[in-house]
Structure formats: structure tokens, C-alpha cells
């Protein structure tokens, strides 16, 4: 049996980086990926904050797992859009593209693109259902994320390596 999460297992960890909100305001994005439920699901946590990390603009908690037909879906709660069920959309290797309809009828899409082993590009947007996908001027949130490495507390900074 194939592993539907295989393409995303190397994303496990915490990622962060600067970006821009749909309004054009600068943001800092933090994204975590964590194996969950006997390693059969991917728990994802997203936060977009002001540059000083003192105000949360948008938070999303979601769980990505294959349904009974082997299709990846993500149950999610967004502080802006509420509860949604995302479906994966076909895309290239190294891309996780998700789409859902929010309770108020907006079409929401989220994409992660693996640019390198330590770099992900994140983009997201939403639009009313009656607005075409290629409509001009549709704003998108985006951020270039780098993998955060754990701090080694076993030696003080600058100490000789042993």
C-alpha cells in the first residue's frame, strides 16, 4: 500500500519567514508539520503575525489524512474562515495544494511549494464563489519559509567544539 503522506514527510518540523498579507501588510509566518495519529496523519499549524510577533492576524489548525478512497483531505479551523474541509488539488511533485469552500461561501486555496530541502514557498488566498479564478487584482498572502533548526543548549555560543 502506498503512503499518501510520503511527499510531505520531509517537511516535518517548524518553518518560519517573512511575507505579505492579502492587504499588503508585512507578516511573519510560522508553520509546523507534525506526524499524528500513528503517523497516518499530518497535523499542520499555521500562524501569520505582525512583524513584531505581538498580534495574530490569522491562525489555522488542520489535520491532513487520506480518506477511505485514498484521497488526501484536511479538516481545518481558521480564525478567519471557520471550519472547512480541504481537498487536495492535482499539482507537481513537491507541492501541496489545498482548496475548500468556507461557511460563508468563499473559495479558499492554500499552497506549499518545496523550493529546496530547507525552503518552502507558502501562498494562500480566497475569493467569493461568483468571482472567476483568473479575475484581476485578487490578493494573495505569501511567505518564503525556512526550516528552523533546534537550538543546541549543550554548549554556550562560541564555545570550542570538542
N, C-alpha and C positions, 0 to 999 in steps of 0.2 A: 504494500500500500504506500502511495506517495505521501510526502509530508507537505501539506499546503502552506505551512509557515516557513519552510526551508529558505525561501529567498530573503526573509526578514530576520532570521536568527542572528545574523552577524550585526544587526542593529541594536542588540540588547545592550542597555546602558543608558546613560544620560547625555543629552546633546543640548547645546545652547548656542545662541548667536544673535547678532543684531538684525533688525529687519524694519519693515514698514507696515503699518496697519492699513486697512482699506481707506481710512480717512487721510492717509499720507503721514500720519504721526509716527515718529520713531518708536520702536518697541524692542524689547529684549524677549526672545522666545526661549523657553525651556521645554524640552520634550524627553520623556522617558519611555523606554520599551522594556518590558519585563515578561519573562515566561510565566505562565499562570495555569492553574487547573491541570496539574500533571503534565506540564509542558505542551498541552494541546491548544492553548490559547495565548494570545499576546495582549497583555494589559498595557494600554497606552495612556499617558497623562501629558496634557498639553497646557502650557500657560503662556500668555502674552502679557507682558507687564510694561509699565513706563520705563524709560531708560535708567531710572534710579531704583527700580525693582521695589517700589513702595505702593504701587497701585495695580491691581489686576484688571486688565482690560477684558480678557476672555480666557476662560478655562474650559477644558474638555477632558472628560474621563471616558475611556471606551475599552471594549473588550472585543478583540478580533478572533474569530474562530470559524472553522468550516461547519456549514450546516449539514443536514443529513444527505444532501446531494453532492457534498464536497466543495460547495461554493463558499468562499470566504465572505463573511458578513461581520459588521461591527455594531454592537449595541452601544450607544453613546448618550451621554448627557452633556449638554453645552450650556454655559451660563448665559448665552445669548439666545440660542435657538431651542433649548429644551431637549426633550428625549427624541432620539431618532434611531432608525435602523439603516446603516450604511451598507451598500453593496459595492463590491469591487468592480471596477470597470477595466476592460482589457487594456493592457499597456505593455511597454517594453520590459525586459529583464531589468531588475534593479529599481523598479518603480512600483509604488503602492498608490493607486488612485482609487478614491472612495467617493461615492455620491449618495445623497439622501434627500428626501423632502422633509422640511421642518414642519411642525404642527401648524404654523401659520401659512404654509403653502410655498415657502421659498425653497428653491433648489440649491442645495449646499454641496460643494465639492472640496475635497482635500487631497493634496498630492505630496508625496515624498519621493524625491529622486536621489538615488545614491550616485554622487559625483565622484567619490573616492572612498576608500575604506574608512576614512575619518571625516567625511564631509557629506552632509545631506542638504538638499535644497527643499524647503517647505513652501508651499503655496496653498492658499485657500480663498474661496470666495462664495458669495451667494447672490441669487437674483430671483425676482418674482417669477413664477411659472410662466406668465404670459410674455416674458421678455426673452428674445432669442439668445442663444448661447454666444453668438458672434456679434451681439449688439455692441456698438462702440461705447467706450467710456465705462465699462464695467470694472469697478475697482477690485483689487485682489490684495490680500495680505501675503507677504513673502518674507522669508528669512533664510540666510545661509547658516546652517548649523554645523558646529564642530563637536566631535566627541570629547566629552570631559573625562580626564584621567583622574583616578583616585589619588588623593594625597598620601604620600608615604610619611608617616609620623615616626618611623623608627630612628631617624637621624635628623638633627636640625638642618635647616637650609645652609648650604655652603660647606657642610662638614665633609671631610675627605671620605671617599668610598673605600671600604675596606678590605 
